[in-house]
């Protein structure tokens, strides 16, 4: 009768959702992680190649989707288990490749290949030599620091005025043509 007090009567559709994500899983999160890890190890053990390493992209295809309780990607999930899985990061090619194999030694951390020379270096930018004085413009501003600089600024203002007159003459010639 409490549902009727809330205004819910017969022939009504009720949608019930959990308030906390992951509340309605049948098992604990650890169970899903253990099941997924055993699936990863089965795929690694079924390899017939030597060494039994597999690229991370290929492993993600063979393993399938990650169960929803595990809220991380495959690489982050595998890094949580250094006692079971060894990850080798190869950066020597055009793109980075992560090789995964079953760990031979307990608690062996991920290893990294040699980095190419150009990674991690900063190319120093050197602007080319440019003669700014040869390219004065109408919009150039000159700083006045002393009387001499003020006289130079007046001379520059006269140059700018001459440039403006030349530009106006050229515009008139273009309009007439």
N, C-alpha and C positions, 0 to 999 in steps of 0.2 A: 504494500500500500504506500510505501515511501516513493516509488516511482510515480504513482498517481498524484502525490503531493507536489512533485516537481513538474507536473503537467505532461507526463508521458502516459499515453493510453494505448489500447490495443491497435494493431495494424500500423504502428509507427516504426520507422527504421532508426536505430540508434547506432552511432559510430563511436566506439570507445577507443581512445588512443592513450598510450603511456605518457606520463609527464616527463620521465627521464629516459633518454635513448638507451636501448639495450636491456630494458627491463623484462621484455617478453621472450628472450631467448630461452631455449629449452635447457641449455647447459651454461656453465660459467664461461667467461672470456678465456680463461686458461685452457679449458677443454678445446675450444675452437683453435687456439694457437698451437696446441700440441698436435691436433689432427692435421692442421695445415703443414706443420713442420715435418710430420711423418710422410705426408704426400710429397714434399720437396725432396726428402731423403730417398724415397722410393724412386723418384725420377733420376736422381743423381746416381744411385746404385745400379739402375738399369742401363746405364751407358756402357757401350762396349768399346769405345775408343780409349786410347791411352795417351795422355792422362784423361781422367774422367771429368775434366773441366767442361763447362757448358757456358755459353754466353748468357748473360742475364736476360736479354730480350728473348732468346729461345726458351729459356727456362720459364719465363712468364707465360709463354704460349702453351707449353706442355703441362704446366701446373693448372692453368685455368684461372678463374677469378678468385680473388681473395675474399674470404667470408666477411660479411658486414661487421661482425664484432671487432675485427682487426682493422683499425682505422689508420693505416699507413700504407705506403707503397711497398713493393716486394724488396727493394734494396734496403730500406730502413728496417723492415721486419727481419731480414736475414742478418743484419749487423747486430741484432740483439742476441744472436746465438753463435758467438765465436768458438764455443766448444764443439759445435756440430758442423758448421759451414765455414769454409775459408773463401774470402773474396779477394781477387787479384784485380787491381785497377790498372788498365793499360792505357796510357795517354800518348803513346808514341805515334799513333795514326792521326787521321784527320778528325775523327771523333773518338770520345773516350769509350772504351769497351770494358765491361765488368765481367770477369770470368768467375764462375762459382764452382767449387768442388767440395767434397766432403773433407773435413779436417783430419789431417794425419796426426797432428800434435794437439793436445788439449789447450784451449784458450789461445789459439794463434790469431792474432789480430789481422786486420786486412793489410795486404802489402800493395805497394805502388810501384809501377814500372818507372823507367827513366822518363823524365820530362823532356820534351823537345827544348832546344836552346831558346827559341823565341818566346816561350811561355815564362812569364814572371819578369821579363825585362821591359823597361819603359823606354820607348824611343824618344830621345830628346829632340824637341822641335826647335830648329834654329831658323828664324825668319830671314829671308834673303836681304842682302844689302839693297836699300832703296833710297834714292835721292828725293827726299820729301820736298826740299827747297825748290826743285825743278817743277814740281807739280802743285803750285799754290792755287787755291780755289777761292771763289767768292765767299764761301762759307767758313773759311779758315779764321781762327781766332788767335790773336797774339797777346801774350802776357806782357803787361807793363810793369817792369820792376824798377826802373830808374829813368832819369831824364833821357839818357842815351837810348834806352829801350823804347821810351815814349816817342822819340824822334824816329826810331826804326818803325814803330807802329804807324806813325803818320806817313812815312814813306810807303809802307805796305798798303795803307788805305788809299794812297794815290795810285799805286799799282792796281789795286782792286777796282778803283774807279775807271782806270784806263781799260782794264779787262772788260768791265761792264759796257763801256762805250763800244769796244770792238764787237762784243757779242750782240749788242743792239744793232750795229751796222750790218752784221752778218744776217740777223733775223730779217731786217728790212730788205736786204738783197734777196733772201730766200722767198719772201712774200711777193716781191716784184717778179721773180722768175716763174 
